[in-house]
Amino acid sequence: MTDDFIVAARESKPIAMITEGTRINQEKTDESEQKVYEDSIKEITKNKKLSIVDFNFKDVDRFTTFYNMSKDLNKKLVISFKHACFLERYHKDKKLKTPDSRDGQIKILKPKRLTGTYIDEDYTEWYIKKRLNYPNIILAEDIVKNPNRYMVVLNFYYFNMLVDLKPNNSTYIHSLSEPFNEEMEISYERMHNWLNHFNIKFVQSHCSGHICGSDLYNLIETINPKKVFPIHTEHPDMFKKLKMKTQIVEENKVYHL
């Protein structure tokens, strides 16, 4: 997708380019999807209990990493109904090569609502109601019977489901950025309280989606815009190394092209 973007952007002969620069001051590291795969599968293989993973589901590459990992480990990848919505949309784009939410490798975890008895009347959200007849729906009680057969994608904000999953002594792969502001630090602490309560092993396994400095320079030079507007960066002056004009952006100021 990145290569497609570069080609299309260059062909459009842009007069301006707005670009992020989170890692403009950093060079390449050993971070990669392959490393996320290797580090995560190593930890999950050690544990014979439930595997829990969390990642940004809008990151198709990261989804693919854990989807392939679940297949290699002979575990079913358990997702939520919201995840199913994303997956079905991805599946329509053949370039992404992602499975449908009803793929044989995937299970959809049915949450408890209202009566807690899983009756259809308990579900009022449209995205759940329209999928209640899917053949690959699974309950927490089913997972508890054979936890080693499953890899559950579970975001912190749905950790209340741990009560039903009973994941004592399991492994949790946190494939997201570590906290970088006060609000995130508070959530991070609360997350660890949940994990400690169930004696779940925490594993950080992530690679940044932000491009490093040298690669970003090459990308911009290849696209060759007439002017660059760096945003989302603490080092906008580093963009002045580029051959094209760099406009340092000021807050609340209008720029005309």
C-alpha positions as CSV (number, residue, x, y, z in Angstrom):
1,M,0.0,0.0,0.0
2,T,2.9,2.4,0.8
3,D,4.4,1.8,-2.6
4,D,1.1,2.3,-4.3
5,F,0.7,5.6,-2.5
6,I,4.2,6.8,-3.4
7,V,3.6,6.1,-7.1
8,A,0.2,7.7,-7.2
9,A,1.4,10.7,-5.2
10,R,4.4,11.3,-7.5
11,E,2.2,11.0,-10.6
12,S,-0.1,13.6,-9.3
13,K,2.8,16.2,-9.3
14,P,1.7,17.7,-5.9
15,I,2.2,21.4,-5.2
16,A,2.3,20.6,-1.5
17,M,2.6,17.7,0.9
18,I,1.5,17.6,4.5
19,T,3.5,15.0,6.4
20,E,3.9,13.7,9.9
21,G,7.4,13.6,11.4
22,T,7.2,11.7,14.7
23,R,10.5,9.9,14.1
24,I,12.2,12.3,11.7
25,N,15.2,12.5,14.2
26,Q,15.5,8.7,14.5
27,E,17.2,6.1,12.3
28,K,16.1,2.5,11.6
29,T,15.8,0.1,14.4
30,D,15.3,-3.7,14.5
31,E,11.6,-3.2,14.9
32,S,9.5,-5.0,12.4
33,E,6.3,-7.1,12.0
34,Q,8.5,-10.2,11.8
35,K,10.0,-9.3,15.2
36,V,6.5,-8.8,16.7
37,Y,5.6,-12.2,15.4
38,E,8.7,-13.9,16.7
39,D,8.7,-12.3,20.2
40,S,4.9,-12.9,20.6
41,I,4.8,-16.5,19.5
42,K,7.8,-17.3,21.7
43,E,5.9,-16.0,24.8
44,I,2.6,-17.6,23.8
45,T,4.2,-21.0,23.1
46,K,5.5,-21.0,26.7
47,N,2.0,-20.7,28.2
48,K,-0.6,-23.5,27.9
49,K,-3.4,-21.3,29.2
50,L,-5.4,-18.6,27.3
51,S,-3.6,-16.2,25.0
52,I,-4.9,-12.7,25.0
53,V,-3.6,-10.0,22.6
54,D,-4.3,-6.4,22.0
55,F,-3.5,-4.3,19.0
56,N,-5.0,-1.5,16.9
57,F,-7.5,-3.4,14.7
58,K,-7.2,-0.6,12.1
59,D,-3.6,-1.8,11.5
60,V,-4.1,-4.4,8.8
61,D,-0.5,-5.5,9.0
62,R,-0.7,-6.1,12.7
63,F,-4.0,-8.0,12.3
64,T,-2.3,-10.2,9.7
65,T,0.6,-10.9,12.0
66,F,-1.6,-12.2,14.7
67,Y,-4.0,-14.0,12.3
68,N,-1.1,-15.9,10.8
69,M,0.3,-16.6,14.3
70,S,-3.0,-18.1,15.4
71,K,-2.9,-20.4,12.4
72,D,0.7,-21.4,13.1
73,L,-0.2,-22.2,16.7
74,N,-3.4,-24.0,15.7
75,K,-5.5,-21.6,17.8
76,K,-8.7,-19.9,16.8
77,L,-8.5,-16.1,16.7
78,V,-11.4,-14.7,18.7
79,I,-12.5,-11.2,17.8
80,S,-15.4,-8.9,18.8
81,F,-18.5,-7.9,16.8
82,K,-16.9,-4.5,16.3
83,H,-13.8,-6.2,15.0
84,A,-16.0,-8.2,12.6
85,C,-17.3,-4.9,11.1
86,F,-13.7,-3.8,10.3
87,L,-12.8,-7.2,8.9
88,E,-15.7,-7.4,6.6
89,R,-14.8,-3.9,5.2
90,Y,-11.2,-4.9,4.8
91,H,-12.2,-8.1,3.0
92,K,-13.9,-6.1,0.3
93,D,-10.6,-4.7,-0.7
94,K,-8.8,-7.6,-2.5
95,K,-5.5,-5.8,-2.3
96,L,-5.5,-6.2,1.5
97,K,-5.9,-10.0,1.3
98,T,-7.7,-10.2,4.6
99,P,-10.2,-12.9,5.6
100,D,-13.9,-12.4,6.1
101,S,-15.2,-12.3,9.6
102,R,-16.8,-15.8,9.0
103,D,-13.4,-17.3,8.1
104,G,-12.8,-20.7,9.5
105,Q,-9.9,-19.5,11.5
106,I,-12.0,-16.8,13.3
107,K,-14.5,-16.9,16.1
108,I,-16.7,-14.0,17.2
109,L,-17.0,-13.6,21.0
110,K,-20.6,-13.0,22.1
111,P,-20.7,-10.6,25.0
112,K,-23.1,-10.7,27.9
113,R,-25.8,-8.0,27.9
114,L,-28.8,-7.2,30.1
115,T,-30.0,-10.6,31.4
116,G,-26.6,-12.2,30.9
117,T,-28.2,-15.2,29.3
118,Y,-27.3,-14.5,25.7
119,I,-30.9,-14.3,24.4
120,D,-31.3,-12.3,21.2
121,E,-33.4,-9.7,23.0
122,D,-30.4,-8.6,25.1
123,Y,-28.7,-7.1,22.1
124,T,-29.8,-3.6,20.9
125,E,-26.7,-2.6,19.0
126,W,-27.3,-2.9,15.2
127,Y,-23.8,-4.2,14.4
128,I,-24.4,-7.1,16.8
129,K,-28.1,-7.8,15.9
130,K,-27.3,-8.2,12.2
131,R,-24.6,-10.8,13.0
132,L,-26.3,-12.9,15.6
133,N,-26.9,-15.7,13.1
134,Y,-23.2,-16.0,12.1
135,P,-22.0,-19.6,12.4
136,N,-18.7,-18.9,14.1
137,I,-20.0,-17.2,17.3
138,I,-18.5,-18.4,20.5
139,L,-19.3,-17.8,24.2
140,A,-16.8,-17.2,27.0
141,E,-18.0,-20.5,28.6
142,D,-16.8,-22.4,25.5
143,I,-13.4,-20.8,25.7
144,V,-13.0,-21.6,29.4
145,K,-13.4,-25.3,28.6
146,N,-10.3,-25.3,26.3
147,P,-8.4,-22.0,26.7
148,N,-5.3,-23.2,25.0
149,R,-7.2,-23.5,21.7
150,Y,-7.9,-19.8,21.5
151,M,-6.2,-16.4,21.0
152,V,-8.5,-13.7,22.1
153,V,-8.2,-10.1,20.9
154,L,-9.3,-8.0,23.8
155,N,-8.9,-4.3,24.2
156,F,-8.4,-2.9,27.7
157,Y,-11.8,-1.2,27.6
158,Y,-13.5,-4.6,27.4
159,F,-11.4,-6.1,30.2
160,N,-14.6,-6.7,32.2
161,M,-15.0,-9.8,30.0
162,L,-12.0,-11.3,31.8
163,V,-14.5,-12.2,34.6
164,D,-16.2,-14.7,32.3
165,L,-13.0,-15.8,30.5
166,K,-11.4,-16.8,33.8
167,P,-7.8,-16.3,32.4
168,N,-5.8,-17.0,35.5
169,N,-2.1,-17.5,34.7
170,S,-2.6,-16.6,31.0
171,T,-0.4,-14.5,28.7
172,Y,-1.3,-11.0,27.5
173,I,0.5,-9.5,24.5
174,H,0.3,-5.7,24.5
175,S,1.1,-4.9,20.8
176,L,0.5,-1.1,21.2
177,S,2.5,1.9,22.0
178,E,3.4,2.5,25.7
179,P,1.7,5.4,27.4
180,F,3.0,8.9,26.5
181,N,0.6,11.2,28.4
182,E,-1.1,11.3,31.8
183,E,-4.4,9.9,30.6
184,M,-2.8,6.9,29.0
185,E,-0.6,6.3,32.1
186,I,-3.8,6.1,34.2
187,S,-5.4,3.6,31.9
188,Y,-2.1,1.7,31.7
189,E,-2.0,1.4,35.5
190,R,-5.7,0.2,35.6
191,M,-4.9,-2.3,32.9
192,H,-2.0,-3.7,35.0
193,N,-4.4,-3.9,38.0
194,W,-6.6,-6.2,36.0
195,L,-3.7,-8.3,34.8
196,N,-2.3,-8.6,38.3
197,H,-5.7,-9.7,39.7
198,F,-5.8,-12.7,37.3
199,N,-2.0,-13.3,37.5
200,I,-1.7,-12.7,33.8
201,K,1.8,-12.3,32.3
202,F,2.3,-9.0,30.6
203,V,4.4,-8.9,27.4
204,Q,5.1,-5.8,25.4
205,S,5.6,-6.6,21.7
206,H,5.2,-3.7,19.3
207,C,6.8,-1.9,16.4
208,S,6.0,1.7,15.5
209,G,4.0,2.5,12.4
210,H,5.9,5.8,12.1
211,I,8.5,6.0,9.4
212,C,12.1,6.7,10.4
213,G,14.0,9.8,9.3
214,S,16.0,8.5,6.4
215,D,13.1,6.6,4.9
216,L,10.8,9.7,5.3
217,Y,13.4,11.9,3.5
218,N,13.5,9.4,0.6
219,L,9.8,9.1,0.4
220,I,9.3,12.9,0.2
221,E,12.1,13.3,-2.3
222,T,10.6,10.6,-4.5
223,I,7.1,12.1,-4.4
224,N,8.8,15.5,-5.0
225,P,6.2,18.0,-3.9
226,K,6.9,21.7,-4.4
227,K,6.4,22.5,-0.7
228,V,6.3,20.4,2.5
229,F,4.2,21.2,5.5
230,P,5.6,19.1,8.5
231,I,3.1,18.4,11.3
232,H,2.9,16.1,14.3
233,T,6.6,16.4,15.0
234,E,8.9,17.9,17.6
235,H,11.6,18.6,15.0
236,P,10.1,20.5,12.1
237,D,13.4,22.2,11.3
238,M,14.9,18.9,10.3
239,F,12.7,19.0,7.2
240,K,14.7,21.9,5.9
241,K,17.3,19.4,4.7
242,L,15.0,18.6,1.8
243,K,15.6,20.2,-1.6
244,M,12.0,21.6,-1.7
245,K,10.7,24.4,0.3
246,T,9.6,23.6,3.9
247,Q,6.9,25.6,5.6
248,I,7.1,25.5,9.3
249,V,3.5,25.4,10.5
250,E,2.2,27.7,13.2
251,E,-1.0,27.1,15.1
252,N,-4.1,29.1,14.1
253,K,-2.4,30.4,10.9
254,V,-3.9,30.0,7.4
255,Y,-1.6,28.9,4.6
256,H,-2.5,29.5,1.0
257,L,-1.1,27.3,-1.7
